[in-house]
């Protein structure tokens, strides 16, 4: 068992429930995707998973047990479950990279030698050693995202929640993010992604949950969910381009662009 919810219902004051009886198990895949149109409840769900918001009914569970909401319990949870926000400026507070990444560890009283080791490991993982001595204000949006991810990785959490990880990135930055996800998974961690980047979701996720106005409307493997046009229509989603090639042109359902080119490379080169 890892991170899950049981009958989770949450409503903001004087509003309709934003989450309605959600029972989700984020250990169903190495990368679990959350899909849905704006306002479906994805961000609210993330805030509940971190214990920032407390549900009116149901519960968030860690290792099969309901989480606590006291300071010590939440501190323990956030060592195991870390989040990277869509906008990195929401979690970068220092003007230099190293101080920012070290912030949470120093608050926890971790020894400086261990902090230095973890920072070095995290920066290497995100391809960020060249950013070590750069002022944060001179970093690009994509570089700031990598610094924010490094700040989460130094906590050595088991689950990483990524909110729109490719938002604002150019094609090169997007590809770097996919490579980074592979490195994180190779460390044995679980990743939960909330994203409107349907092609990213198809390429990297092995299990999906689809929300519509706070309700769970579908779940299953990425191909299973993304081939169901009725579900996509209800949730205001479109098919990934590789799935469209399969449904519209009858091509095999390739898992990623590399597989497509490997199968058709010669024909494409001739064109």
SENU-501128 format. One line per field, with one value per residue (C-alpha): residue number from 1; residue in one letter; x, y negated, z. Coordinates in steps of 0.001 Angstrom, whole numbers, plus 500000, padded with zeros to 6 digits. Each point is the difference from the previous one (the first is absolute). Layout:
<recs>
i	NUM:...
aa	A:...
east	X:...
north	Y:...
up	Z:...
</recs>
This chain:
<recs>
i	1:2:3:4:5:6:7:8:9:10:11:12:13:14:15:16:17:18:19:20:21:22:23:24:25:26:27:28:29:30:31:32:33:34:35:36:37:38:39:40:41:42:43:44:45:46:47:48:49:50:51:52:53:54:55:56:57:58:59:60:61:62:63:64:65:66:67:68:69:70:71:72:73:74:75:76:77:78:79:80:81:82:83:84:85:86:87:88:89:90:91:92:93:94:95:96:97:98:99:100:101:102:103:104:105:106:107:108:109:110:111:112:113:114:115:116:117:118:119:120:121:122:123:124:125:126:127:128:129:130:131:132:133:134:135:136:137:138:139:140:141:142:143:144:145:146:147:148:149:150:151:152:153:154:155:156:157:158:159:160:161:162:163:164:165:166:167:168:169:170:171:172:173:174:175:176:177:178:179:180:181:182:183:184:185:186:187:188:189:190:191:192:193:194:195:196:197:198:199:200:201:202:203:204:205:206:207:208:209:210:211:212:213:214:215:216:217:218:219:220:221:222:223:224:225:226:227:228:229:230:231:232:233:234:235:236:237:238:239:240:241:242:243:244:245:246:247:248:249:250:251:252:253:254:255:256:257:258:259:260:261:262:263:264:265:266:267:268:269:270:271
aa	X:X:X:X:X:X:X:X:X:X:X:X:X:X:X:X:X:X:X:X:X:X:X:X:X:X:X:X:X:X:X:X:X:X:X:X:X:X:X:X:X:X:X:X:X:X:X:X:X:X:X:X:X:X:X:X:X:X:X:X:X:X:X:X:X:X:X:X:X:X:X:X:X:X:X:X:X:X:X:X:X:X:X:X:X:X:X:X:X:X:X:X:X:X:X:X:X:X:X:X:X:X:X:X:X:X:X:X:X:X:X:X:X:X:X:X:X:X:X:X:X:X:X:X:X:X:X:X:X:X:X:X:X:X:X:X:X:X:X:X:X:X:X:X:X:X:X:X:X:X:X:X:X:X:X:X:X:X:X:X:X:X:X:X:X:X:X:X:X:X:X:X:X:X:X:X:X:X:X:X:X:X:X:X:X:X:X:X:X:X:X:X:X:X:X:X:X:X:X:X:X:X:X:X:X:X:X:X:X:X:X:X:X:X:X:X:X:X:X:X:X:X:X:X:X:X:X:X:X:X:X:X:X:X:X:X:X:X:X:X:X:X:X:X:X:X:X:X:X:X:X:X:X:X:X:X:X:X:X:X:X:X:X:X:X:X:X:X:X:X:X
east	500000:501045:497942:496239:496607:496810:496656:501683:497537:501061:498103:501147:497822:496556:500807:499030:502403:503191:500780:497257:500657:503337:501650:503328:503149:503096:502064:498182:502771:503501:498647:496344:498317:497125:497928:497089:498939:500671:497962:499773:501751:503583:501710:497605:500801:503744:499467:498056:502729:502532:497748:499770:496222:497975:497012:496507:499620:502139:503743:503460:502056:503712:501148:496408:499392:498151:502381:500061:499697:502200:503301:502133:497789:499938:503755:500465:497579:501795:503288:498399:497756:501405:498404:501316:497607:499181:501669:503461:499935:497436:502685:503294:500670:503756:502041:502604:499384:501880:498403:496562:500470:501468:497178:497791:502943:501456:496597:500059:503479:501720:503790:501727:502098:496846:498274:502925:499926:496262:500200:502783:498003:496801:501691:501682:496645:498300:502996:500449:503628:500614:497277:501587:501577:497468:497666:496433:498740:502172:498641:497559:496556:501179:503122:497883:497802:503053:501163:496531:500112:503477:498598:497392:502459:502365:497201:500359:496230:498389:497278:500491:496922:500569:497481:500218:503717:500300:497964:501991:502797:501264:500359:503567:498967:497081:502273:502420:497072:499126:503636:500000:496850:501787:502898:497633:498218:503325:500485:496888:497753:496334:498817:496509:499498:497187:500204:498127:502854:498105:502930:502280:497418:499742:503767:501018:496996:499121:496748:497458:497189:497562:498010:496954:498774:501476:498727:502037:498676:502651:503145:502323:503131:500834:498978:496801:498862:501205:498321:496620:498618:496864:502095:502182:496951:498455:503219:500694:503161:501454:501945:503814:501321:501419:496580:498402:502349:498716:496288:499862:502600:500079:503697:501206:499681:503577:501005:502142:501432:503243:498090:498106:503180:501716:497162:499578:503316:500984:496623:500017:503545:498959:497217
north	500000:496400:496880:500382:498471:501588:498333:496598:497105:496365:496730:496417:497777:499334:501972:503280:502867:499705:503688:502601:503324:500742:503354:500015:502082:498232:503177:501521:498794:498596:496844:499252:497262:497736:498775:497613:496587:496837:500042:503795:500082:501019:497179:500382:503708:499282:497601:502717:502563:497686:499303:496294:500460:502321:501879:499720:503769:502911:499976:499861:503049:500638:503618:501050:497668:496662:497049:497721:496228:499019:498271:503078:502322:497635:499547:503756:500225:497288:501816:502887:498036:496900:497669:497830:497192:498910:496627:500521:496503:501354:502080:498253:497488:499367:498028:502751:503573:501900:498123:500580:503733:500284:498043:502884:502157:497230:499485:503685:499695:502289:499852:497763:502831:502006:496912:499439:503640:499930:496695:501343:503175:498088:497473:502829:501758:496902:499107:496867:499927:497053:498077:500366:496538:498085:497424:501276:496863:500817:503515:500866:501371:503529:499613:498767:503086:502217:498153:500424:503731:500226:498341:502766:502793:499121:500986:503561:500323:503192:498176:496915:497970:497979:497306:499202:500893:498998:496769:497080:502186:499929:503332:500475:499328:502379:502786:499314:500354:503421:501115:498702:501979:503132:499305:499441:503287:501814:499074:501996:497023:499565:496963:498511:497535:497526:498597:498698:501286:503051:501226:499923:501885:502697:500362:500146:501208:503642:499383:497186:498501:497709:497420:498002:497324:501843:503454:502968:500879:502440:501811:502536:500317:497062:501776:501318:496563:497974:502293:499397:497061:499763:499478:497414:498099:499909:498754:497422:501758:500884:503064:499894:499785:503542:501320:498016:501655:503326:499161:497856:501638:503527:499928:502114:498338:498860:499124:497021:498089:501995:503246:498471:498862:503306:501803:497566:498207:501022:499102:496620:499266:500721:497424
up	500000:499438:499433:499611:500761:501319:499312:499933:499878:500248:499564:500310:502229:498523:496854:498416:500764:497960:500639:500305:501702:498338:500730:498175:500352:498711:500262:497012:497704:500132:498359:500668:497984:501067:497077:499687:498792:501999:503201:500189:503389:499184:501929:502928:500103:500141:502915:501820:499329:501649:502971:499134:499723:502226:498568:501461:499663:498926:500434:498515:500925:500154:500177:500639:502945:500090:500149:503020:499827:502926:499298:500670:497928:497035:500244:499759:497055:498039:500361:498124:497616:498271:497476:497200:499063:496460:500579:501548:501486:502479:501703:499265:502761:499968:497497:499551:498920:502704:502920:498552:499526:503518:501666:501178:501074:502148:501608:500921:501536:497506:500267:497462:498567:499281:498565:497649:498895:499301:498099:497816:499313:499206:497704:498110:499615:498531:497814:502066:501122:497673:501853:503427:500146:497915:501591:499822:498246:496976:499553:497227:500807:499212:502141:502901:499628:500254:503119:501538:499235:501543:503123:500209:499223:502867:502382:498631:499837:498732:498038:497862:499000:496823:499063:496259:499735:496319:500164:498586:498639:496428:498118:501248:503594:499644:498771:502868:502414:498573:500363:503584:500785:498825:502355:502932:499285:499791:503669:500874:500672:499091:498061:499787:497132:499521:496482:496975:497827:498749:497896:503060:502044:497332:499682:503663:502036:500545:501902:499716:502023:498172:501977:498968:502420:502942:499064:498832:496540:498772:501023:498449:497892:497753:496757:501574:501127:497031:497474:501655:498033:502148:503127:498260:498767:503456:501585:497271:498803:496605:498903:499890:496458:500117:501027:497163:497504:501276:500038:496846:497749:501368:500892:502934:503403:500569:503588:498979:497063:500054:499482:497073:498289:500683:498231:497113:499871:496490:498562:501750:498808:496422:500295
</recs>
